Amino acid sequence: MKILRAGDYKRMPWKNGKGETVEIAVFPPDASIDTFDWRISMASIVEDGAFSTFENIDRTLVVLSGEGITLFVDGSDPVELRQNSEPHRFAADTPTFATLLSGPMTDLNIMVRRGRAVCQVRRQTSGSVEAYATGATVVFALDSWTKDGFQHLAPNDCVVLDPGDVLALDGDDNSSFLVVLTTTT
């Protein structure tokens, strides 16, 4: 089990050069933006614009802060995403445009390479998390939590679980976290 602190995440420019992404975790660990099997990152969107395209990648998006966006994925109906929305999956190689609902927002972005990885993302408000026997389990704190009764997790911190690990989190009634399960195929 490994704790990743938000202040230690790697910052890099967006592929389209129009913003900055904060890389949280990537597999394989030495993979580039073009060679990863899966990647978890955060990005702030400050203006309406096109998303970077990634061939053979599926993307899952979760709004972390701000009012949210309306997402226009070519060939699909527009989707409004807010902080309380379910994670939204779409093809990253399809032209995609976002309009802000009201001011800047920050999202969590999970990308998996088709044929090499799959993912599930769920929001949880309490309880423990048990890691998959294979693949990676990443717990992303949306609010403040206490890990296993003694270690503080701040918003945007993560815990990466090893296969078989069990993580117990304690928070107040309004606290939540995201569980990202990735499996390489």
N, C-alpha and C positions, 0 to 999 in steps of 0.2 A: 504494500500500500504506500502510495506516495502523494504528498500534498503539493499542489502547484499554486503559488501565490500570484494574484493578479499583477502585482508590481514587477514580477519577473518574466512575464510573457514577452515574446519576441515581436517587435513591430516591423512592418514592411509595407511598401506601397502596394496598392491594388494592382492587379494585372492590367487594368485599363488606365492606370495612372491618375485616376480622379479622386483618390482618397487613400486611407491607410487601414490596414488590417492588423489585428493583434492575434498572432498565432498562439494557441493554447497548447495543442498537442497534435502530433502528426505521426503516421506510421507508413513505412518504416521511419525510425527516428531521424535518419539522415536524408530523408526524401526532400526533393525540391518541390516547388509549386506545380511542376509538370510531371512528377514521378510518384506522388503519394498514392497509397491505397485508400487512406482516409485522413481527414484533416478537420480539426475543430478550431474555429477562430471567432473573433468578435470584430465588428466594424461599426463605426458611427456614420450615419447617412445625414448629411447637412443640407442637401438639395436634391430636387428631382433629377433622375438620370437613369441611364442604362446600367445593368449589371454586367460585369465581366463574364465572358463565355468561357466554358471549360469543356472540351470534348470528352465524351464518355463519362461524364460526372453527373451524379444525382445530388441535389442540394436539399437540405432541410433547414428551414429558417424559423427562428423564435425571436419575437420582439422582447428585449430586455428592459428598455427604458424609452421614454417619450410616448407620444400619442400613437405612433405606428405609421404604416404605409398602406397604400393600395398597390398591389403587385399585378402587373400586366404581363403574363407569360403568353407568347405568341401561340395562337390556336386555342386558348382557354379563356373562360370568363374571368374578369378581374376578381381579385381576392383581397379583402381588407384584413390586415393583420394588426392586432393590438397586443398589449402585454398579456391579456387573459385568453388570447387565441390559442388553439391547439397548434403544435408544430406543423409547419406546412412544407410538403415535399414537392419538388419540381425538377425538371431536367435542366442542368446548368449549361447545356449546349443549345438551348432554345433561346432566341432573343427575348430578353426580359427587361422591363422598364418599371421603375418604382416612383410613385409620387407620395410625398410626405402628407400625412393627414393634418398636422399642425406643428411645425417646428422640427428640429433635429430629433433623431432617434438612434438607438444602438441595438444591434441584433447579434444573436448567436447563430453561427453558420456552420453546419456540419456537412461536409462533402465526402462522398464515397465514389470510388472509381467502379463503374459497372463491370461486372465479371470478376472483380478482385475483392470487393467488400460490400457489405450491406449494413444498414443501421436501423435502430429503433430509438425514438426519443420520446420520453414521457415526463410529465410534470408530477411531482409527488409533494405532499405536504407534511408527512410524518413517517415514522417507522424506520425500518432498517433496509439496507440494500445488500443483496447478495450478488457477488460477481458471477458472470458466466464462467463455465469451465473452460471455454475457449474464447478467444477474442479479447477485446478491451471493454471495461466498464468504467466510464468517467462520470462522476457526480459533480455537477456544476451548481454552486450555491447562488441562488437568486437573492437570498436574504442572509442575515447572520445566523450561524448555527454553532453548536458545540459538538465536536466529534468525539465519540466514545466517552462523553462525560467530562472531558478536560481540555481539549484543544480547540481553540476558537477558529472558525472559518468565517471570513468576511465575505460580503457580496462579491461575486465574480471569481472567488477562489475555487479550486477544483480538488477532488481526490480521485486519483487513478487507482483502481482496485486490481489486484492480481487475481488470477483464477482461484476461486474458492474463498476469497476474502469476504467478510461480512462487515458492513459499516453501519454503526448506529449513530443517528443524528438527533440532537435535541434542539428545538427552537420554539418560539412562541406560536400562538394559534394561527397567526397570519403568515408565518414563514413557509417558503417553498424552495424546492430545488429541482433541477432537471437531471434525469438519468439518461445517459447516452450509451447505448450498447452497440458495439461494432464487432462484426465478425468478418474475417477475411475468408474468401471462398477459394 
